[in-house]
Amino acid sequence: MARALADCGAVVIDADAIARQVVEPGEPGLAAVVRRFGEGVLDGGGRLDRPALAALVFEDAAARADLNAIVHPLVGAESLRRMAAAPADSVVVLDVPLLVEAARSGYDVVVIVEAPEDVRLERLVGRGMSLDDARRRMAAQAGDADRRKVADVVLDNSGSPEDLGRQVDALWAQLVASLRS
């Protein structure tokens, strides 16, 4: 959805991409993660070993909370910096997959994209994740009802990419119209 909004002209700030950047070698985020979780979360090249870290945090809610306490403030600060740099007349889209889990608020419009659990599992497995890992990851995330509680708009992603594209186009028209009013 964010990619489609970018194609429409939105300035997209991708929280996942920022989350990866703040734990790159030499970044304070990586040092903090290593202090908390140990050298075992690094690969042979000194980079974050994401599968090793995921194995720790998706099985342990306290460990996941510790990781979030390290990464989320860094992502938030960089997101704010990028928002401030966006042109004043732009539609800024913050693509925040863990919006509910991070307890963030203050957005003009919150849009969620949802699909049935079996469809999400199939897509995760199709991207190379094991079925068990996909289930664990989904279980660690907010449920559909929690996401709907914070949503102003819900887009249905159970169909084709074209179906979602039509919904995004309609959303874009609404967002642009609200800016002009």
C-alpha positions as CSV (number, residue, x, y, z in Angstrom):
1,M,0.0,0.0,0.0
2,A,2.8,2.5,0.9
3,R,4.4,1.9,-2.5
4,A,1.2,2.6,-4.2
5,L,0.7,5.8,-2.2
6,A,4.3,6.8,-3.2
7,D,3.4,6.2,-6.8
8,C,0.5,8.7,-6.3
9,G,2.9,11.3,-4.9
10,A,3.0,10.7,-1.2
11,V,6.3,11.1,0.8
12,V,6.7,7.6,2.4
13,I,8.6,7.1,5.5
14,D,9.2,3.4,6.0
15,A,9.6,2.5,9.7
16,D,10.8,-1.0,8.9
17,A,13.6,0.4,6.7
18,I,14.5,2.9,9.5
19,A,14.5,0.1,12.0
20,R,17.0,-1.8,9.9
21,Q,19.2,1.3,9.6
22,V,19.3,2.1,13.3
23,V,20.9,-1.3,14.0
24,E,23.6,-1.2,11.3
25,P,27.2,-1.6,12.3
26,G,28.5,1.5,14.0
27,E,25.0,2.7,15.0
28,P,24.2,3.2,18.7
29,G,21.1,1.0,18.2
30,L,23.2,-2.0,17.3
31,A,25.5,-1.4,20.3
32,A,22.5,-1.3,22.6
33,V,21.0,-4.5,21.2
34,V,24.3,-6.3,21.7
35,R,24.6,-5.0,25.2
36,R,21.1,-6.4,26.0
37,F,21.1,-9.6,24.0
38,G,24.8,-10.5,23.7
39,E,27.3,-11.1,20.9
40,G,25.2,-14.1,19.8
41,V,22.9,-11.7,17.9
42,L,25.8,-10.8,15.5
43,D,26.8,-12.6,12.4
44,G,30.4,-13.3,11.5
45,G,30.7,-9.9,9.9
46,G,29.5,-7.9,12.9
47,R,26.0,-7.3,11.5
48,L,22.8,-8.0,13.3
49,D,21.8,-11.7,12.8
50,R,18.1,-11.1,12.4
51,P,17.0,-14.8,12.6
52,A,19.0,-15.2,15.9
53,L,17.5,-12.1,17.4
54,A,14.0,-13.1,16.2
55,A,14.4,-16.5,17.9
56,L,15.0,-14.8,21.2
57,V,12.3,-12.1,21.0
58,F,9.4,-13.9,19.5
59,E,9.5,-16.5,22.3
60,D,9.9,-14.0,25.1
61,A,7.6,-11.1,25.6
62,A,10.0,-9.3,28.0
63,A,12.9,-9.7,25.6
64,R,10.7,-8.3,22.8
65,A,9.7,-5.4,25.0
66,D,13.4,-4.7,25.7
67,L,14.2,-4.7,22.0
68,N,11.2,-2.4,21.3
69,A,12.5,0.0,24.0
70,I,15.8,0.2,22.2
71,V,14.6,0.4,18.6
72,H,11.3,2.3,18.7
73,P,12.6,5.6,20.1
74,L,15.4,5.6,17.5
75,V,12.9,4.9,14.7
76,G,10.6,7.6,16.1
77,A,13.3,10.2,16.2
78,E,14.4,9.5,12.6
79,S,10.8,9.4,11.4
80,L,10.2,12.9,12.9
81,R,13.4,14.2,11.3
82,R,12.2,12.9,7.9
83,M,8.7,14.3,8.4
84,A,10.2,17.7,9.2
85,A,12.2,17.6,5.9
86,A,9.2,16.8,3.8
87,P,7.7,19.6,1.7
88,A,4.9,21.5,3.6
89,D,2.2,20.7,1.0
90,S,3.0,16.9,0.8
91,V,1.0,14.0,2.0
92,V,3.4,12.1,4.4
93,V,2.7,8.4,4.9
94,L,4.4,6.8,7.8
95,D,4.5,3.1,7.0
96,V,4.5,1.6,10.5
97,P,3.8,-2.1,10.6
98,L,3.9,-2.3,14.4
99,L,1.9,0.9,15.1
100,V,-0.4,-0.7,17.7
101,E,2.4,-2.6,19.4
102,A,4.5,0.6,19.6
103,A,1.5,2.5,21.1
104,R,2.1,5.5,18.8
105,S,-0.6,8.1,18.4
106,G,-1.1,11.6,17.0
107,Y,-1.6,10.7,13.3
108,D,-4.1,12.5,11.2
109,V,-5.4,9.3,9.6
110,V,-4.5,5.7,10.5
111,V,-4.9,3.2,7.7
112,I,-4.6,-0.5,8.2
113,V,-4.4,-3.1,5.6
114,E,-5.7,-6.5,6.6
115,A,-6.2,-9.9,5.2
116,P,-7.4,-13.2,6.7
117,E,-4.9,-15.1,8.7
118,D,-4.6,-17.9,6.2
119,V,-3.8,-15.5,3.5
120,R,-1.1,-13.7,5.6
121,L,0.4,-17.1,6.5
122,E,0.5,-18.1,2.9
123,R,2.2,-14.9,1.9
124,L,4.8,-15.1,4.7
125,V,5.7,-18.7,3.8
126,G,5.8,-17.6,0.1
127,R,8.5,-15.0,1.1
128,G,10.6,-17.8,2.6
129,M,9.5,-17.9,6.2
130,S,8.7,-21.3,7.8
131,L,5.1,-21.8,8.7
132,D,6.0,-22.1,12.4
133,D,8.0,-18.9,12.3
134,A,5.2,-17.1,10.5
135,R,2.7,-18.2,13.2
136,R,5.0,-17.1,16.0
137,R,5.5,-13.8,14.4
138,M,1.8,-13.2,13.9
139,A,1.0,-14.3,17.5
140,A,3.5,-11.7,18.8
141,Q,1.7,-8.9,16.9
142,A,-1.5,-7.1,17.7
143,G,-4.6,-8.8,16.5
144,D,-7.0,-7.6,13.9
145,A,-9.5,-6.2,16.5
146,D,-6.7,-4.2,18.2
147,R,-5.6,-2.7,14.8
148,R,-9.2,-1.9,13.8
149,K,-9.6,0.0,17.1
150,V,-7.0,2.5,16.1
151,A,-7.9,2.6,12.4
152,D,-9.7,5.4,10.6
153,V,-9.6,3.4,7.3
154,V,-9.4,-0.3,6.8
155,L,-8.3,-1.6,3.4
156,D,-9.0,-5.2,2.5
157,N,-5.9,-7.0,1.1
158,S,-7.5,-10.5,0.7
159,G,-7.8,-10.1,-3.1
160,S,-5.5,-9.3,-5.9
161,P,-2.9,-6.5,-6.0
162,E,-5.3,-4.7,-8.4
163,D,-8.1,-4.8,-5.9
164,L,-5.9,-3.2,-3.3
165,G,-4.7,-0.7,-5.8
166,R,-8.2,0.5,-6.5
167,Q,-8.8,1.0,-2.7
168,V,-5.5,2.9,-2.5
169,D,-6.5,5.2,-5.4
170,A,-9.8,6.0,-3.6
171,L,-7.9,6.6,-0.4
172,W,-5.5,8.9,-2.2
173,A,-8.3,10.9,-3.7
174,Q,-9.8,11.4,-0.1
175,L,-6.5,12.4,1.3
176,V,-5.8,15.0,-1.4
177,A,-9.3,16.3,-1.1
178,S,-9.0,16.8,2.7
179,L,-5.8,18.8,2.1
180,R,-7.6,21.1,-0.2
181,S,-10.5,21.7,2.1
